[in-house]
């Protein structure tokens, strides 16, 4: 972390007589062992600033309702010391919020509330109204408001470089304010001094700054402040510099016998804020003052959840006992919502983003994973999973970095256990084929998201189809795997049905049926659908036709509300699972186009092996699926339908088509009503099988019937149970 040198007074009696006396180095060295000891043993104090800090330069300012939402989350996380306001010449919502707390009886005995006040009121004209409004001219305006509002604890904002030219006067003012707070606010008032210009003062004259710290340490115990605070307002200090400065300040405090708090606060700006804040604790800081999330302070600040999580993983048992990390993470997300009007933080936000703890290479993220080889191993806990600490269910991120087995583990997490995944030739399994296909997609400029049910299922289906075509799947496994695919398709379909009442789906229905009637315009031709839903995403008519054809799952030349809403519900479900919220129907349709339609168009354009290139495989006996329908493949189609000698009814379907799912349900009931094996009711998934002569399938669902004695024909009649049973009984 870095080394530092501590300064202490040559003579404390001399320094009291001559405040300008200089300090010298005693050669105290901060080494890595001391730093690691501090990480492990500090009982980290958090002055929670979520209610106040996150409003600084916030895009959406705080309201009373927003502050209550934050307060509820902060309390659940176990915070007991919290800043509730900052008082200055401009009346903020803080005063109204505090008044509301008191009116509603929300002040709690086990909580400590703090407010900021200037150490001295400004001489600037804009402060004139505040100076005139205060009751006690000897004290700054903010302190008088603390008294009026009943806030017992205060933080005095000090610009030390404007005061250190006359230390005796400065010291007398410090004593006066400490005594006033203990008299007017509360005898046990926690008074903190925040050195707002700490960085500049330290760079200009560290000796003089430490002399001021020594003054605070030398005060009688009954007069001492609760602690000192400091901040890096621009996030510019390197962690090693921060650790060095803090070590010197803390050593000076301890040399005077003062064990008061030393609290750090670092703004973001150059990507090192969290490291610098952690380094301050390594240097001897007793805690932090900040929000649970990183919102606020221009571009953000080092958050308490990141600092506390780091301490936990470095072996600090105190923070794991004191704070509820699951609630800390929930609070960070809620605070982000209040401050940004966004439903979730960015996906990869450290610790509390939806993807922050994804499993990328395999294995869980382990705290202290290598502790047995490190110098602090004798003091740390046994390794524990960060996901468990933070209440996050481990989730695999499917990318080129994921291992083949992770593909199958993720399929199980989406669709449940109990699937026996097909093995390929040699030591390979279907997970290897899925990873190979992912790389092939990228080589073909097909960039897809496989981290949701639909995307991963599509990757699995395509990988399986290619493996079958190239003869890499044992024939005995093919039918079982096709049954698995049907089960997974049904699981994916059912999991999106609860979104039918989603406001955006309701808005979609209103646009589709503007007059509220479902009798007319239930299906849109390309000429109607393109300007309504697709034109704003592509002005190329030929591309528009390709997108339209993907939505037209039944090949009717029109798209129904069911077809369009199915696409929207899947995208809604999968993207909201990963933290994205759609602000409008246009926002949702953009993702439907980019994440579903465009990739599907590209998949259809990719070169697939021809029928003559496929390796012939012996066809196993067909078996009924869980719905009672026999599952056919392109090879068994001819053998079992044209040459079986049995009455056969087969439906060609695409599981994404709602009309197909309705027909499958009817056929399942027909199969259940038939006695014996008088007729084979079968199905063939056109998304993983090729169909050729004599079958002509231009859309789905398409039904073909072959009597036991007679010719094959396409059935175009009613698709209800009674009609189909009449067909079978009349021709079988």
BALO-894908 format. One line per 4 residues: number of its first residue (from 1); their letters; for each residue x, y, z of C-alpha. Coordinates in nm, 2 decimals, always signed. Layout:
% residues N
NUM) A) X:Y:Z; ...
This chain:
% residues 732
1) XXXX) +0.00:+0.00:+0.00; +0.29:+0.23:+0.06; +0.51:+0.36:+0.33; +0.47:+0.67:+0.55
5) XXXX) +0.64:+0.86:+0.83; +0.45:+0.97:+1.14; +0.51:+1.30:+1.29; +0.46:+1.37:+1.66
9) XXXX) +0.52:+1.67:+1.88; +0.87:+1.73:+2.02; +0.70:+1.84:+2.33; +0.33:+1.86:+2.38
13) XXXX) +0.37:+2.12:+2.66; +0.59:+2.32:+2.42; +0.33:+2.30:+2.14; +0.06:+2.43:+2.38
17) XXXX) +0.27:+2.72:+2.47; +0.38:+2.78:+2.11; +0.13:+2.66:+1.86; +0.36:+2.74:+1.58
21) XXXX) +0.63:+2.50:+1.70; +0.75:+2.25:+1.44; +0.72:+1.87:+1.43; +0.99:+1.62:+1.35
25) XXXX) +0.99:+1.26:+1.21; +1.03:+0.97:+1.45; +1.08:+0.72:+1.17; +0.76:+0.52:+1.22
29) XXXX) +0.71:+0.30:+0.92; +0.38:+0.17:+0.77; +0.45:-0.18:+0.63; +0.23:-0.43:+0.47
33) XXXX) +0.18:-0.64:+0.79; +0.04:-0.33:+0.97; -0.18:-0.25:+0.68; -0.32:-0.60:+0.66
37) XXXX) -0.37:-0.61:+1.03; -0.58:-0.29:+1.00; -0.79:-0.45:+0.73; -0.86:-0.75:+0.94
41) XXXX) -0.91:-0.60:+1.28; -1.08:-0.26:+1.22; -1.43:-0.24:+1.36; -1.52:-0.02:+1.06
45) XXXX) -1.74:+0.27:+1.15; -1.97:+0.39:+0.88; -2.12:+0.74:+0.90; -2.39:+0.67:+0.64
49) XXXX) -2.43:+0.96:+0.40; -2.68:+0.80:+0.16; -2.96:+1.04:+0.24; -2.74:+1.35:+0.18
53) XXXX) -2.44:+1.26:-0.04; -2.63:+1.10:-0.32; -2.83:+1.42:-0.38; -2.51:+1.61:-0.46
57) XXXX) -2.53:+1.69:-0.84; -2.79:+1.42:-0.88; -2.96:+1.41:-1.21; -3.29:+1.37:-1.02
61) XXXX) -3.29:+1.57:-0.70; -3.42:+1.42:-0.38; -3.77:+1.47:-0.26; -3.91:+1.38:+0.08
65) XXXX) -4.05:+1.06:-0.06; -3.72:+0.97:-0.21; -3.54:+1.03:+0.12; -3.78:+0.80:+0.30
69) XXXX) -3.71:+0.53:+0.05; -3.34:+0.56:+0.11; -3.39:+0.58:+0.49; -3.59:+0.25:+0.48
73) XXXX) -3.32:+0.08:+0.28; -3.04:+0.21:+0.50; -3.21:+0.10:+0.82; -3.26:-0.25:+0.68
77) XXXX) -2.88:-0.26:+0.61; -2.80:-0.20:+0.98; -2.68:+0.16:+0.97; -2.71:+0.34:+1.30
81) XXXX) -2.52:+0.66:+1.23; -2.66:+0.86:+0.94; -2.64:+1.21:+0.80; -2.99:+1.35:+0.75
85) XXXX) -2.91:+1.70:+0.61; -2.68:+2.00:+0.55; -2.78:+2.34:+0.67; -2.68:+2.66:+0.49
89) XXXX) -2.82:+2.98:+0.36; -3.04:+2.80:+0.10; -3.34:+2.62:+0.25; -3.32:+2.26:+0.12
93) XXXX) -3.56:+1.97:+0.13; -3.35:+1.85:+0.42; -3.53:+2.07:+0.68; -3.87:+1.95:+0.55
97) XXXX) -3.76:+1.59:+0.56; -3.64:+1.62:+0.92; -3.96:+1.79:+1.03; -4.15:+1.51:+0.86
101) XXXX) -3.94:+1.25:+1.05; -4.03:+1.42:+1.38; -4.40:+1.46:+1.29; -4.43:+1.10:+1.19
105) XXXX) -4.25:+0.97:+1.49; -3.97:+0.83:+1.28; -3.69:+0.94:+1.51; -3.55:+0.63:+1.69
109) XXXX) -3.36:+0.61:+2.01; -3.11:+0.35:+1.87; -3.01:+0.58:+1.58; -2.78:+0.88:+1.57
113) XXXX) -2.86:+1.16:+1.33; -2.61:+1.41:+1.20; -2.62:+1.73:+1.00; -2.35:+1.94:+0.83
117) XXXX) -2.28:+2.30:+0.93; -2.01:+2.54:+0.82; -1.74:+2.60:+1.09; -1.78:+2.97:+1.02
121) XXXX) -2.04:+3.15:+0.82; -1.92:+3.31:+0.50; -1.87:+3.68:+0.46; -2.01:+3.66:+0.11
125) XXXX) -2.33:+3.86:+0.03; -2.53:+3.54:-0.05; -2.49:+3.44:+0.32; -2.64:+3.76:+0.44
129) XXXX) -2.99:+3.62:+0.49; -2.86:+3.33:+0.69; -2.66:+3.56:+0.92; -2.97:+3.77:+0.98
133) XXXX) -3.19:+3.46:+1.05; -2.98:+3.30:+1.32; -3.05:+3.35:+1.69; -2.69:+3.31:+1.82
137) XXXX) -2.44:+3.54:+1.65; -2.15:+3.35:+1.81; -2.23:+3.03:+1.63; -2.27:+2.94:+1.26
141) XXXX) -2.61:+2.93:+1.10; -2.60:+2.55:+1.05; -2.55:+2.49:+1.42; -2.85:+2.70:+1.52
145) XXXX) -3.06:+2.51:+1.27; -2.94:+2.18:+1.43; -3.06:+2.31:+1.77; -3.39:+2.42:+1.62
149) XXXX) -3.45:+2.09:+1.44; -3.34:+1.87:+1.73; -3.03:+1.72:+1.56; -2.79:+1.63:+1.84
153) XXXX) -2.48:+1.55:+1.64; -2.31:+1.78:+1.39; -2.03:+1.78:+1.14; -1.84:+2.11:+1.11
157) XXXX) -1.70:+2.19:+0.77; -1.35:+2.33:+0.81; -1.14:+2.50:+0.54; -0.82:+2.47:+0.75
161) XXXX) -0.59:+2.67:+0.52; -0.81:+2.98:+0.58; -0.77:+2.94:+0.96; -0.42:+2.81:+1.03
165) XXXX) -0.24:+3.15:+1.00; -0.36:+3.22:+1.35; -0.38:+2.89:+1.53; -0.45:+3.03:+1.88
169) XXXX) -0.77:+3.20:+1.75; -0.86:+2.89:+1.55; -0.81:+2.66:+1.85; -1.02:+2.89:+2.07
173) XXXX) -1.31:+2.87:+1.82; -1.28:+2.49:+1.81; -1.32:+2.48:+2.19; -1.61:+2.73:+2.18
177) XXXX) -1.80:+2.52:+1.93; -1.74:+2.19:+2.11; -1.87:+2.34:+2.44; -2.17:+2.50:+2.27
181) XXXX) -2.27:+2.17:+2.11; -2.25:+1.98:+2.44; -2.45:+2.26:+2.61; -2.71:+2.34:+2.35
185) XXXX) -2.75:+2.02:+2.14; -2.68:+1.74:+2.39; -2.43:+1.67:+2.66; -2.32:+1.36:+2.46
189) XXXX) -2.33:+1.53:+2.12; -2.10:+1.36:+1.87; -1.91:+1.65:+1.71; -1.70:+1.58:+1.40
193) XXXX) -1.47:+1.81:+1.22; -1.44:+1.76:+0.84; -1.12:+1.90:+0.69; -1.26:+1.99:+0.36
197) XXXX) -0.93:+2.10:+0.21; -0.73:+1.82:+0.35; -0.54:+1.74:+0.03; -0.43:+2.10:-0.04
201) XXXX) -0.33:+2.15:+0.33; -0.14:+1.83:+0.34; +0.06:+1.91:+0.02; +0.13:+2.27:+0.14
205) XXXX) +0.23:+2.20:+0.49; +0.19:+1.86:+0.65; +0.38:+1.96:+0.96; +0.14:+2.24:+1.03
209) XXXX) -0.16:+2.02:+0.96; -0.03:+1.76:+1.21; +0.01:+2.03:+1.46; -0.36:+2.10:+1.44
213) XXXX) -0.43:+1.72:+1.47; -0.22:+1.72:+1.78; -0.42:+2.00:+1.93; -0.74:+1.79:+1.90
217) XXXX) -0.56:+1.49:+2.05; -0.43:+1.70:+2.35; -0.78:+1.81:+2.45; -0.91:+1.67:+2.78
221) XXXX) -1.11:+1.36:+2.73; -1.43:+1.54:+2.83; -1.37:+1.81:+2.57; -1.26:+1.59:+2.28
225) XXXX) -1.44:+1.57:+1.95; -1.61:+1.25:+1.84; -1.35:+1.23:+1.56; -1.20:+1.39:+1.25
229) XXXX) -1.31:+1.36:+0.89; -1.13:+1.43:+0.56; -1.20:+1.39:+0.19; -1.04:+1.37:-0.15
233) XXXX) -1.28:+1.60:-0.34; -1.16:+1.51:-0.69; -1.04:+1.15:-0.65; -0.69:+1.23:-0.75
237) XXXX) -0.47:+1.08:-0.47; -0.30:+0.75:-0.54; -0.38:+0.49:-0.28; -0.02:+0.49:-0.16
241) XXXX) -0.03:+0.86:-0.10; -0.36:+0.83:+0.08; -0.23:+0.55:+0.31; +0.09:+0.75:+0.39
245) XXXX) -0.10:+1.07:+0.49; -0.36:+0.88:+0.69; -0.10:+0.68:+0.88; +0.07:+1.00:+0.98
249) XXXX) -0.25:+1.16:+1.10; -0.36:+0.85:+1.29; -0.02:+0.81:+1.45; -0.04:+1.17:+1.57
253) XXXX) -0.38:+1.11:+1.72; -0.27:+0.79:+1.90; +0.05:+0.96:+2.03; -0.18:+1.20:+2.22
257) XXXX) -0.38:+0.91:+2.36; -0.68:+0.99:+2.14; -0.87:+0.70:+2.00; -1.14:+0.91:+1.83
261) XXXX) -1.26:+0.83:+1.48; -1.08:+0.91:+1.16; -1.32:+0.89:+0.87; -1.24:+0.89:+0.50
265) XXXX) -1.44:+1.01:+0.20; -1.32:+0.99:-0.16; -1.49:+1.12:-0.47; -1.47:+0.94:-0.80
269) XXXX) -1.29:+1.11:-1.09; -1.00:+0.89:-1.21; -1.10:+0.54:-1.13; -0.91:+0.49:-0.81
273) XXXX) -1.16:+0.61:-0.55; -1.25:+0.27:-0.40; -0.88:+0.17:-0.38; -0.79:+0.50:-0.21
277) XXXX) -1.07:+0.47:+0.04; -0.96:+0.11:+0.13; -0.60:+0.23:+0.15; -0.70:+0.49:+0.41
281) XXXX) -0.82:+0.21:+0.63; -0.50:+0.02:+0.58; -0.32:+0.34:+0.69; -0.53:+0.36:+1.01
285) XXXX) -0.86:+0.52:+0.94; -1.14:+0.38:+1.16; -1.41:+0.40:+0.90; -1.57:+0.59:+0.62
289) XXXX) -1.84:+0.86:+0.56; -2.02:+0.79:+0.24; -2.34:+0.65:+0.08; -2.40:+0.28:+0.04
293) XXXX) -2.41:+0.32:-0.34; -2.17:+0.53:-0.54; -2.42:+0.79:-0.66; -2.38:+1.16:-0.61
297) XXXX) -2.07:+1.39:-0.58; -2.05:+1.49:-0.95; -1.95:+1.15:-1.10; -1.99:+0.94:-0.79
301) XXXX) -1.79:+0.85:-0.48; -1.63:+0.55:-0.31; -1.93:+0.36:-0.16; -1.95:+0.18:+0.17
305) XXXX) -2.07:-0.14:+0.02; -1.75:-0.18:-0.19; -1.53:-0.09:+0.10; -1.71:-0.32:+0.35
309) XXXX) -1.71:-0.61:+0.10; -1.34:-0.57:+0.05; -1.28:-0.58:+0.42; -1.49:-0.89:+0.45
313) XXXX) -1.30:-1.07:+0.18; -0.97:-0.97:+0.34; -1.07:-1.16:+0.66; -1.25:-0.89:+0.87
317) XXXX) -1.50:-1.07:+1.09; -1.63:-0.75:+1.25; -1.80:-0.61:+0.94; -1.96:-0.95:+0.87
321) XXXX) -2.11:-0.94:+1.22; -2.21:-0.58:+1.22; -2.37:-0.53:+0.87; -2.63:-0.72:+0.67
325) XXXX) -2.46:-0.75:+0.34; -2.77:-0.88:+0.16; -2.96:-0.57:+0.27; -2.65:-0.35:+0.19
329) XXXX) -2.67:-0.47:-0.17; -3.05:-0.42:-0.19; -3.00:-0.07:-0.04; -2.74:+0.02:-0.30
333) XXXX) -2.98:-0.08:-0.58; -3.27:+0.11:-0.43; -3.06:+0.43:-0.38; -2.95:+0.41:-0.74
337) XXXX) -3.32:+0.40:-0.84; -3.40:+0.71:-0.64; -3.11:+0.90:-0.77; -3.13:+0.81:-1.14
341) XXXX) -3.49:+0.70:-1.21; -3.33:+0.39:-1.36; -3.46:+0.06:-1.24; -3.12:-0.10:-1.20
345) XXXX) -2.76:+0.00:-1.19; -2.54:-0.06:-1.50; -2.51:-0.44:-1.54; -2.14:-0.46:-1.45
349) XXXX) -2.14:-0.21:-1.16; -1.91:-0.37:-0.90; -2.07:-0.56:-0.62; -2.43:-0.45:-0.68
353) XXXX) -2.47:-0.47:-1.06; -2.68:-0.75:-1.19; -2.38:-0.91:-1.35; -2.11:-0.81:-1.10
357) XXXX) -2.08:-1.16:-0.95; -2.14:-1.37:-1.27; -1.93:-1.68:-1.30; -1.72:-1.62:-1.61
361) XXXX) -1.44:-1.88:-1.61; -1.58:-2.14:-1.38; -1.60:-2.18:-1.00; -1.75:-1.93:-0.76
365) XXXX) -1.60:-1.60:-0.66; -1.42:-1.69:-0.34; -1.32:-1.45:-0.06; -0.97:-1.54:+0.08
369) XXXX) -0.94:-1.80:-0.20; -0.56:-1.81:-0.17; -0.54:-1.71:+0.19; -0.34:-2.02:+0.29
373) XXXX) -0.05:-1.89:+0.09; -0.06:-1.53:+0.20; +0.10:-1.36:+0.50; -0.23:-1.30:+0.67
377) XXXX) -0.35:-1.66:+0.64; -0.32:-1.73:+1.01; -0.58:-1.46:+1.09; -0.84:-1.51:+0.82
381) XXXX) -1.16:-1.71:+0.81; -1.19:-2.01:+0.59; -1.28:-1.92:+0.23; -1.64:-1.82:+0.17
385) XXXX) -1.84:-1.74:-0.14; -1.90:-1.37:-0.20; -2.23:-1.46:-0.37; -2.36:-1.61:-0.05
389) XXXX) -2.24:-1.31:+0.15; -2.43:-1.08:-0.08; -2.73:-1.30:-0.13; -2.67:-1.34:-0.51
393) XXXX) -2.76:-1.67:-0.68; -2.45:-1.77:-0.88; -2.51:-1.71:-1.25; -2.30:-1.83:-1.54
397) XXXX) -2.22:-1.58:-1.81; -2.22:-1.76:-2.15; -1.94:-1.62:-2.36; -1.64:-1.75:-2.54
401) XXXX) -1.47:-1.77:-2.20; -1.72:-2.01:-2.05; -1.62:-2.38:-2.03; -1.83:-2.64:-2.22
405) XXXX) -1.98:-2.78:-1.90; -2.10:-2.43:-1.80; -2.33:-2.42:-2.10; -2.51:-2.73:-1.97
409) XXXX) -2.51:-2.60:-1.61; -2.68:-2.28:-1.74; -2.94:-2.49:-1.93; -3.02:-2.67:-1.61
413) XXXX) -3.06:-2.34:-1.42; -3.30:-2.22:-1.68; -3.50:-2.53:-1.74; -3.45:-2.75:-1.43
417) XXXX) -3.26:-3.06:-1.35; -3.33:-3.40:-1.49; -3.19:-3.36:-1.84; -2.93:-3.61:-1.97
421) XXXX) -2.74:-3.41:-2.22; -2.63:-3.59:-2.54; -2.27:-3.71:-2.57; -2.08:-3.67:-2.89
425) XXXX) -1.79:-3.87:-3.04; -1.49:-3.91:-2.82; -1.48:-3.72:-2.49; -1.70:-3.43:-2.63
429) XXXX) -2.05:-3.35:-2.52; -2.32:-3.11:-2.65; -2.16:-2.83:-2.45; -1.85:-2.85:-2.67
433) XXXX) -2.07:-2.82:-2.98; -2.25:-2.52:-2.83; -1.92:-2.34:-2.77; -1.80:-2.43:-3.11
437) XXXX) -2.12:-2.29:-3.26; -2.08:-1.97:-3.06; -1.74:-1.91:-3.21; -1.88:-1.99:-3.55
441) XXXX) -2.15:-1.73:-3.50; -1.89:-1.47:-3.42; -1.68:-1.57:-3.73; -2.00:-1.52:-3.93
445) XXXX) -2.06:-1.17:-3.78; -2.35:-1.31:-3.58; -2.33:-1.15:-3.24; -2.60:-1.28:-3.01
449) XXXX) -2.68:-1.28:-2.64; -2.70:-1.63:-2.51; -2.75:-1.53:-2.14; -3.13:-1.57:-2.15
453) XXXX) -3.36:-1.87:-2.20; -3.45:-1.81:-2.56; -3.10:-1.73:-2.67; -2.94:-2.03:-2.50
457) XXXX) -3.22:-2.27:-2.61; -3.17:-2.15:-2.97; -2.80:-2.21:-2.94; -2.86:-2.56:-2.80
461) XXXX) -3.12:-2.65:-3.07; -2.89:-2.54:-3.35; -2.58:-2.72:-3.20; -2.79:-3.04:-3.17
465) XXXX) -2.92:-3.01:-3.52; -2.57:-2.97:-3.66; -2.44:-3.26:-3.45; -2.72:-3.48:-3.59
469) XXXX) -2.65:-3.37:-3.94; -2.28:-3.45:-3.91; -2.34:-3.79:-3.75; -2.20:-3.70:-3.41
473) XXXX) -2.50:-3.80:-3.20; -2.58:-4.16:-3.11; -2.92:-4.25:-3.28; -3.06:-4.37:-2.95
477) XXXX) -3.01:-4.03:-2.80; -3.18:-3.83:-3.08; -3.54:-3.89:-2.98; -3.48:-3.84:-2.61
481) XXXX) -3.30:-3.51:-2.69; -3.58:-3.39:-2.92; -3.82:-3.46:-2.63; -3.60:-3.25:-2.40
485) XXXX) -3.61:-2.97:-2.65; -3.99:-2.98:-2.65; -4.00:-2.97:-2.27; -3.76:-2.67:-2.27
489) XXXX) -3.97:-2.49:-2.53; -4.28:-2.53:-2.32; -4.10:-2.41:-2.01; -3.98:-2.10:-2.20
493) XXXX) -4.33:-2.04:-2.33; -4.50:-2.07:-1.99; -4.24:-1.85:-1.82; -4.34:-1.55:-2.03
497) XXXX) -4.72:-1.58:-2.00; -4.74:-1.38:-1.68; -4.63:-1.07:-1.88; -4.96:-1.04:-2.07
501) XXXX) -5.07:-0.77:-1.83; -4.74:-0.57:-1.85; -4.82:-0.21:-1.94; -4.60:-0.22:-2.25
505) XXXX) -4.79:-0.53:-2.38; -5.11:-0.35:-2.30; -4.99:-0.05:-2.50; -4.89:-0.28:-2.79
509) XXXX) -5.24:-0.43:-2.79; -5.39:-0.09:-2.80; -5.18:+0.01:-3.10; -5.26:-0.33:-3.27
513) XXXX) -5.63:-0.29:-3.20; -5.68:+0.09:-3.17; -6.06:+0.06:-3.16; -6.05:-0.21:-2.89
517) XXXX) -6.21:-0.46:-3.13; -6.04:-0.80:-3.19; -6.28:-0.89:-3.48; -6.12:-0.68:-3.75
521) XXXX) -5.75:-0.61:-3.82; -5.65:-0.91:-3.60; -5.37:-0.97:-3.85; -5.15:-0.71:-4.03
525) XXXX) -5.01:-0.74:-4.37; -4.65:-0.62:-4.44; -4.79:-0.29:-4.58; -4.96:-0.22:-4.24
529) XXXX) -4.71:-0.37:-4.00; -4.39:-0.21:-4.15; -4.48:+0.15:-4.09; -4.64:+0.07:-3.75
533) XXXX) -4.36:-0.13:-3.60; -4.05:-0.17:-3.82; -3.99:+0.13:-4.04; -3.82:+0.34:-3.77
537) XXXX) -3.55:+0.07:-3.73; -3.48:+0.01:-4.10; -3.56:+0.21:-4.41; -3.46:-0.08:-4.64
541) XXXX) -3.78:-0.24:-4.76; -3.60:-0.57:-4.83; -3.47:-0.59:-4.47; -3.81:-0.50:-4.35
545) XXXX) -3.95:-0.80:-4.53; -3.69:-1.02:-4.37; -3.78:-0.90:-4.02; -4.15:-0.94:-4.10
549) XXXX) -4.10:-1.30:-4.21; -3.94:-1.38:-3.88; -4.24:-1.24:-3.69; -4.48:-1.43:-3.93
553) XXXX) -4.42:-1.76:-3.76; -4.71:-1.94:-3.92; -4.61:-1.83:-4.28; -4.96:-1.68:-4.34
557) XXXX) -4.81:-1.36:-4.49; -4.96:-1.17:-4.20; -4.86:-1.12:-3.84; -5.11:-1.15:-3.56
561) XXXX) -5.11:-0.98:-3.22; -5.02:-1.32:-3.07; -4.71:-1.35:-3.29; -4.59:-0.99:-3.22
565) XXXX) -4.67:-1.00:-2.84; -4.49:-1.33:-2.80; -4.17:-1.18:-2.93; -4.22:-0.88:-2.70
569) XXXX) -4.29:-1.08:-2.39; -3.98:-1.30:-2.44; -3.76:-0.99:-2.48; -3.93:-0.83:-2.18
573) XXXX) -3.87:-1.13:-1.96; -3.52:-1.20:-2.05; -3.39:-0.84:-2.05; -3.56:-0.75:-1.72
577) XXXX) -3.41:-1.06:-1.56; -3.07:-0.90:-1.64; -3.16:-0.56:-1.50; -3.28:-0.37:-1.80
581) XXXX) -3.61:-0.18:-1.79; -3.78:-0.05:-2.10; -3.90:+0.31:-2.08; -4.13:+0.29:-2.38
585) XXXX) -4.28:+0.06:-2.64; -4.03:+0.20:-2.89; -3.75:+0.11:-2.66; -3.89:-0.25:-2.63
589) XXXX) -3.94:-0.28:-3.00; -3.59:-0.17:-3.07; -3.46:-0.46:-2.86; -3.70:-0.70:-3.03
593) XXXX) -3.56:-0.60:-3.36; -3.19:-0.59:-3.26; -3.19:-0.89:-3.02; -3.44:-1.12:-3.18
597) XXXX) -3.54:-1.04:-3.54; -3.20:-0.94:-3.68; -3.01:-1.24:-3.54; -3.28:-1.48:-3.66
601) XXXX) -3.25:-1.32:-4.01; -2.88:-1.38:-4.00; -2.92:-1.74:-3.88; -3.15:-1.81:-4.17
605) XXXX) -2.89:-1.67:-4.41; -2.61:-1.89:-4.28; -2.52:-2.18:-4.50; -2.66:-2.50:-4.36
609) XXXX) -2.55:-2.85:-4.47; -2.76:-2.99:-4.76; -2.95:-3.31:-4.74; -2.69:-3.50:-4.94
613) XXXX) -2.41:-3.38:-4.71; -2.58:-3.53:-4.40; -2.46:-3.86:-4.27; -2.72:-4.13:-4.28
617) XXXX) -2.81:-4.27:-3.94; -3.03:-4.57:-3.85; -3.36:-4.43:-3.72; -3.47:-4.56:-3.37
621) XXXX) -3.83:-4.65:-3.30; -4.04:-4.34:-3.25; -4.18:-4.29:-2.90; -4.47:-4.07:-2.78
625) XXXX) -4.37:-3.74:-2.61; -4.52:-3.63:-2.27; -4.82:-3.48:-2.46; -4.90:-3.81:-2.62
629) XXXX) -4.78:-3.71:-2.97; -4.50:-3.90:-3.14; -4.19:-3.70:-3.23; -4.08:-3.73:-3.59
633) XXXX) -3.76:-3.62:-3.76; -3.69:-3.56:-4.12; -3.57:-3.92:-4.17; -3.85:-4.09:-3.97
637) XXXX) -4.11:-3.87:-4.14; -4.10:-4.08:-4.46; -4.06:-4.41:-4.30; -4.33:-4.37:-4.03
641) XXXX) -4.58:-4.17:-4.24; -4.55:-4.28:-4.60; -4.45:-4.64:-4.54; -4.59:-4.74:-4.20
645) XXXX) -4.92:-4.88:-4.33; -5.10:-4.71:-4.04; -5.34:-4.42:-4.03; -5.12:-4.11:-3.95
649) XXXX) -5.19:-3.75:-3.87; -4.88:-3.52:-3.85; -4.85:-3.15:-3.77; -4.55:-2.94:-3.88
653) XXXX) -4.49:-2.67:-3.62; -4.27:-2.40:-3.47; -4.28:-2.38:-3.09; -4.27:-1.99:-3.11
657) XXXX) -4.60:-1.99:-3.30; -4.90:-1.96:-3.07; -5.13:-2.11:-3.33; -4.90:-2.41:-3.34
661) XXXX) -4.92:-2.45:-2.96; -5.30:-2.44:-2.98; -5.31:-2.71:-3.24; -5.06:-2.92:-3.05
665) XXXX) -5.30:-2.90:-2.75; -5.59:-3.01:-2.96; -5.39:-3.30:-3.11; -5.29:-3.41:-2.76
669) XXXX) -5.66:-3.44:-2.66; -5.73:-3.63:-2.98; -5.45:-3.87:-2.91; -5.59:-3.93:-2.56
673) XXXX) -5.94:-3.99:-2.69; -5.83:-4.26:-2.94; -5.84:-4.62:-2.83; -5.54:-4.84:-2.90
677) XXXX) -5.31:-4.76:-3.19; -5.57:-4.71:-3.46; -5.40:-4.39:-3.56; -5.05:-4.24:-3.50
681) XXXX) -5.07:-3.87:-3.40; -4.73:-3.71:-3.46; -4.55:-3.38:-3.47; -4.23:-3.25:-3.64
685) XXXX) -4.05:-2.93:-3.54; -3.96:-2.74:-3.86; -3.70:-2.53:-3.69; -3.46:-2.83:-3.65
689) XXXX) -3.58:-3.05:-3.94; -3.59:-3.01:-4.32; -3.91:-3.10:-4.50; -3.91:-3.19:-4.87
693) XXXX) -4.13:-3.36:-5.13; -4.40:-3.48:-5.11; -4.47:-3.25:-4.81; -4.52:-2.88:-4.89
697) XXXX) -4.49:-2.66:-4.58; -4.50:-2.29:-4.65; -4.63:-2.20:-4.31; -4.71:-2.34:-3.97
701) XXXX) -4.91:-2.51:-3.84; -4.95:-2.74:-4.14; -5.14:-3.08:-4.10; -5.10:-3.38:-4.33
705) XXXX) -5.31:-3.69:-4.31; -5.23:-4.04:-4.44; -5.50:-4.30:-4.42; -5.40:-4.66:-4.36
709) XXXX) -5.50:-4.73:-4.72; -5.50:-4.43:-4.93; -5.31:-4.12:-5.04; -5.14:-3.85:-4.84
713) XXXX) -5.31:-3.52:-4.84; -5.29:-3.18:-4.66; -5.57:-3.13:-4.42; -5.73:-2.78:-4.44
717) XXXX) -6.04:-2.83:-4.24; -6.14:-2.73:-3.89; -5.87:-2.79:-3.62; -6.09:-2.88:-3.33
721) XXXX) -6.11:-3.22:-3.15; -6.45:-3.32:-3.29; -6.35:-3.25:-3.66; -6.02:-3.43:-3.63
725) XXXX) -6.17:-3.73:-3.46; -6.43:-3.74:-3.73; -6.16:-3.74:-4.00; -5.97:-4.02:-3.83
729) XXXX) -6.28:-4.24:-3.76; -6.41:-4.18:-4.11; -6.09:-4.27:-4.30; -5.90:-4.51:-4.07
